[in-house]
Amino acid sequence: MRTELLELLAPSAERLRILVVDGSEYLARLREMYPNAEIHAVTPYREIAADARVTALDVHTYVLDWRRDALPFAEETFDRIISAFAIECAYEPYDALMALNRALKETGTLYTCYTNIRYHRVLAALRDGEFRVRGDRHLYAKPEIVRLLNDTLYKEIHFFTGERDDDPSAGEAWAEEGFANFSDDLITRTWLIQASRSTAAAANLKLFFSQETRCMMARLLHRIEYDIAAEHAVTELRELCMREGIFYDYLSDFIAEVCVHEERVRSLLTGVLADI
């Protein structure tokens, strides 16, 4: 069984900005999936950047070693970043994931994958004393990947099967020896990852109003929540909602996302919620 990384992405006619890191094999398919997208590609190979097939795809190419060189993009540039095996190939995984995170928009998503150190063939090789991992490539188990992504500020993380054995017997044999086999981890050679900068709920909230407006809403809600000139903050919030066209469902969802004492805030905002 084998699932490719691009199968995690949904085709779209939107004018998205997409970055592909060291993955020229994805470019033709991506152009089919996103005909109107602005696609950028980073590669360490000049011959790839100069290839006529790449040029014909209307892709902006940059020749650099992303593991060592800084990415030449402003913060919050891309809607999607595709960087296969970025975590295991990076010289400094934490720094690499942070750099990719900064290049994503608030609602952006990273698509990557990794080779599973708990795959039964890797375990068998380690048991037999074979340590084939090169110094520039590192293997991880899922808990380590989750910790890395959490530490580098990815808020919503999903794992999907990449390459998995059709025959479960090898995994079952290792499980009998005491190895955990959650989600058939022992027979999964590669895991695919979809990691977003925001949770789905927060991402939806960020689509409607500007960052400035959202920051103002959050500041006023926190003043109301912790009774810091709360009456004046309620008045300011009502004026903001009327001025910016903030509607009931949006404000209600926003309260649920940013407030710890949600019911207290709602009780103090009964009038505001009724007015919009």
C-alpha positions as CSV (number, residue, x, y, z in Angstrom):
1,M,0.0,0.0,0.0
2,R,1.4,3.4,-1.0
3,T,-0.1,6.9,-0.7
4,E,1.8,9.9,-2.2
5,L,2.3,13.2,-0.4
6,L,0.3,15.2,-3.0
7,E,-2.7,13.0,-2.4
8,L,-3.2,15.0,0.8
9,L,-3.8,18.2,-1.1
10,A,-7.1,19.1,-2.7
11,P,-7.0,20.6,-6.2
12,S,-8.2,24.2,-6.4
13,A,-8.6,27.1,-8.9
14,E,-7.7,29.6,-6.2
15,R,-4.7,31.9,-6.6
16,L,-2.7,30.3,-3.9
17,R,1.0,30.7,-3.1
18,I,2.8,27.4,-2.9
19,L,6.4,26.6,-2.1
20,V,8.1,23.3,-3.0
21,V,11.3,22.6,-1.2
22,D,13.7,20.2,-2.9
23,G,10.9,18.4,-4.7
24,S,11.0,19.1,-8.5
25,E,9.2,15.8,-9.1
26,Y,6.1,17.3,-7.7
27,L,6.0,20.4,-9.9
28,A,4.1,19.1,-13.0
29,R,1.4,17.5,-10.9
30,L,1.1,20.6,-8.7
31,R,0.6,22.8,-11.8
32,E,-2.3,20.5,-12.9
33,M,-3.8,20.6,-9.4
34,Y,-3.4,24.4,-9.0
35,P,-3.5,26.0,-12.5
36,N,-3.8,29.5,-11.1
37,A,-1.3,29.2,-8.2
38,E,1.9,31.1,-7.9
39,I,4.4,28.3,-7.4
40,H,7.9,28.7,-6.0
41,A,10.5,26.0,-5.9
42,V,13.8,25.8,-3.9
43,T,16.5,23.4,-5.2
44,P,20.2,23.0,-4.7
45,Y,20.7,22.0,-8.3
46,R,21.2,24.6,-11.0
47,E,20.3,22.2,-13.8
48,I,16.8,21.7,-12.4
49,A,16.2,25.5,-12.2
50,A,17.4,25.8,-15.8
51,D,15.4,22.8,-17.1
52,A,13.0,23.9,-19.9
53,R,10.2,21.6,-18.4
54,V,10.3,23.5,-15.2
55,T,10.4,26.9,-17.0
56,A,7.3,25.8,-19.0
57,L,5.4,25.3,-15.8
58,D,5.8,29.0,-14.8
59,V,7.5,28.2,-11.6
60,H,9.8,30.7,-9.7
61,T,13.0,28.8,-8.9
62,Y,15.7,29.5,-6.4
63,V,19.0,27.7,-6.2
64,L,20.1,27.2,-2.6
65,D,20.6,24.6,0.0
66,W,17.6,25.0,2.2
67,R,19.3,23.0,5.0
68,R,22.0,25.6,5.3
69,D,20.8,28.8,3.6
70,A,18.0,31.1,4.7
71,L,14.8,30.9,2.7
72,P,14.5,34.2,0.6
73,F,10.9,34.8,1.5
74,A,9.0,37.3,3.7
75,E,7.1,35.9,6.7
76,E,3.6,34.7,6.0
77,T,4.0,34.3,2.3
78,F,2.7,30.8,1.4
79,D,-0.6,29.0,1.7
80,R,1.0,25.6,1.2
81,I,4.5,24.3,1.6
82,I,5.5,20.9,0.3
83,S,8.8,19.7,1.7
84,A,9.2,15.9,1.7
85,F,11.4,14.3,4.3
86,A,12.3,17.8,5.6
87,I,12.6,16.7,9.2
88,E,14.9,13.7,8.7
89,C,17.1,15.5,6.1
90,A,17.5,18.8,7.9
91,Y,20.8,19.6,9.6
92,E,18.9,21.3,12.4
93,P,15.3,20.0,12.4
94,Y,14.0,22.6,14.9
95,D,15.4,25.5,12.9
96,A,14.2,24.1,9.6
97,L,10.7,23.6,10.8
98,M,10.6,27.1,12.4
99,A,11.8,28.6,9.1
100,L,9.0,26.8,7.2
101,N,6.5,27.9,9.8
102,R,7.5,31.5,9.5
103,A,7.1,31.3,5.7
104,L,3.5,30.1,6.0
105,K,0.5,32.4,6.3
106,E,-1.5,32.2,9.5
107,T,-3.9,29.8,7.7
108,G,-1.1,27.9,5.9
109,T,-0.2,24.2,6.0
110,L,3.0,22.2,5.7
111,Y,3.0,18.9,3.9
112,T,5.9,16.6,4.7
113,C,6.8,12.9,5.4
114,Y,9.4,10.9,7.2
115,T,10.8,7.4,7.4
116,N,9.6,5.5,10.5
117,I,12.4,4.2,12.7
118,R,9.8,1.7,14.1
119,Y,9.2,0.0,10.8
120,H,10.0,-3.6,11.3
121,R,12.8,-3.8,8.7
122,V,14.6,-0.9,10.3
123,L,14.2,-2.5,13.7
124,A,15.5,-5.8,12.4
125,A,18.5,-4.0,10.9
126,L,19.2,-2.3,14.2
127,R,18.8,-5.5,16.1
128,D,21.4,-7.1,13.8
129,G,23.8,-4.3,14.4
130,E,23.3,-2.5,11.1
131,F,23.4,1.3,11.6
132,R,22.9,2.6,8.0
133,V,21.7,6.1,8.9
134,R,24.1,8.6,7.5
135,G,25.1,11.7,9.5
136,D,23.0,14.0,7.3
137,R,19.8,11.9,7.7
138,H,18.0,11.0,10.9
139,L,15.1,8.6,11.6
140,Y,12.3,9.3,14.1
141,A,9.4,7.7,15.8
142,K,6.0,9.4,15.8
143,P,6.2,10.8,19.4
144,E,9.4,12.6,18.5
145,I,7.9,14.1,15.4
146,V,4.8,15.3,17.3
147,R,7.1,16.9,19.9
148,L,9.2,18.7,17.2
149,L,6.1,20.0,15.5
150,N,4.6,21.2,18.7
151,D,7.8,22.9,19.7
152,T,7.9,24.7,16.3
153,L,4.4,26.1,16.7
154,Y,2.3,23.9,14.4
155,K,-1.1,23.9,16.0
156,E,-2.9,21.1,14.1
157,I,-1.1,17.9,13.1
158,H,-2.4,14.9,11.2
159,F,-0.6,11.7,10.2
160,F,-1.5,9.6,7.2
161,T,-0.1,6.3,6.0
162,G,2.5,6.7,3.3
163,E,4.1,3.3,2.5
164,R,2.8,0.3,4.4
165,D,3.2,-3.5,4.1
166,D,0.1,-5.3,2.8
167,D,1.1,-8.3,5.0
168,P,0.7,-7.5,8.7
169,S,2.5,-10.6,9.9
170,A,5.9,-8.9,10.5
171,G,4.3,-6.3,12.6
172,E,2.4,-8.9,14.6
173,A,5.6,-10.8,15.3
174,W,7.3,-7.7,16.7
175,A,4.1,-6.9,18.7
176,E,4.3,-10.4,20.3
177,E,7.8,-9.4,21.5
178,G,6.3,-6.4,23.4
179,F,6.5,-3.6,20.8
180,A,3.5,-1.4,20.6
181,N,1.8,-1.4,17.2
182,F,-0.7,1.5,17.4
183,S,-2.1,2.3,13.9
184,D,0.0,-0.5,12.4
185,D,3.1,1.5,13.1
186,L,5.4,-1.5,12.9
187,I,4.5,-2.2,9.3
188,T,4.5,1.5,8.1
189,R,7.7,2.5,6.4
190,T,6.7,6.1,5.9
191,W,4.2,8.5,7.5
192,L,2.8,11.5,5.7
193,I,2.2,14.7,7.7
194,Q,-0.2,17.6,7.3
195,A,0.8,20.3,9.9
196,S,-1.1,23.7,10.0
197,R,-0.1,26.9,11.7
198,S,-3.6,27.3,13.1
199,T,-6.3,24.9,14.2
200,A,-9.1,24.5,11.7
201,A,-11.4,26.6,13.9
202,A,-8.9,29.4,14.3
203,A,-8.0,29.3,10.6
204,N,-11.6,29.8,9.6
205,L,-11.8,32.8,12.0
206,K,-8.7,34.3,10.3
207,L,-10.3,34.2,6.9
208,F,-12.9,36.9,7.5
209,F,-11.4,40.0,9.1
210,S,-7.9,41.6,9.1
211,Q,-5.3,40.8,11.7
212,E,-5.6,44.3,13.2
213,T,-9.4,43.8,13.7
214,R,-8.9,40.4,15.2
215,C,-6.2,41.7,17.6
216,M,-8.5,44.5,18.7
217,M,-11.3,42.0,19.3
218,A,-9.1,39.7,21.3
219,R,-7.8,42.6,23.4
220,L,-11.3,43.9,24.2
221,L,-12.6,40.4,25.0
222,H,-9.7,39.8,27.4
223,R,-10.3,43.1,29.2
224,I,-14.0,42.1,29.6
225,E,-13.0,38.6,30.7
226,Y,-10.7,39.9,33.5
227,D,-12.7,42.9,34.4
228,I,-10.3,45.6,33.3
229,A,-12.5,48.6,32.6
230,A,-15.0,46.0,31.4
231,E,-17.9,48.4,30.8
232,H,-15.8,50.6,28.6
233,A,-14.5,47.6,26.7
234,V,-18.0,46.3,26.1
235,T,-18.9,49.7,24.5
236,E,-15.8,49.6,22.4
237,L,-16.5,46.1,21.2
238,R,-20.1,47.0,20.2
239,E,-18.7,49.9,18.2
240,L,-16.1,47.7,16.6
241,C,-18.7,45.1,15.6
242,M,-20.9,47.8,14.0
243,R,-18.1,49.5,12.2
244,E,-16.5,46.3,10.8
245,G,-19.6,44.3,10.1
246,I,-18.8,41.6,12.6
247,F,-21.7,39.2,12.8
248,Y,-23.2,37.1,15.6
249,D,-21.8,33.7,14.6
250,Y,-18.3,35.0,14.1
251,L,-18.2,36.8,17.4
252,S,-19.6,33.8,19.2
253,D,-17.0,31.5,17.7
254,F,-14.3,34.0,18.4
255,I,-15.2,34.1,22.1
256,A,-15.1,30.3,22.2
257,E,-11.6,30.3,20.6
258,V,-9.9,33.1,22.7
259,C,-11.6,33.2,26.1
260,V,-10.9,30.8,29.0
261,H,-14.0,32.0,31.0
262,E,-16.3,31.8,28.1
263,E,-19.6,31.8,29.9
264,R,-18.7,34.9,32.0
265,V,-17.8,36.8,28.8
266,R,-21.0,35.8,27.1
267,S,-23.1,36.9,30.1
268,L,-21.5,40.4,30.0
269,L,-21.9,40.6,26.2
270,T,-25.6,39.7,26.1
271,G,-26.5,43.1,24.7
272,V,-23.7,43.2,22.1
273,L,-24.6,39.7,20.8
274,A,-28.3,40.7,20.6
275,D,-27.4,43.8,18.6
276,I,-25.4,42.2,15.8
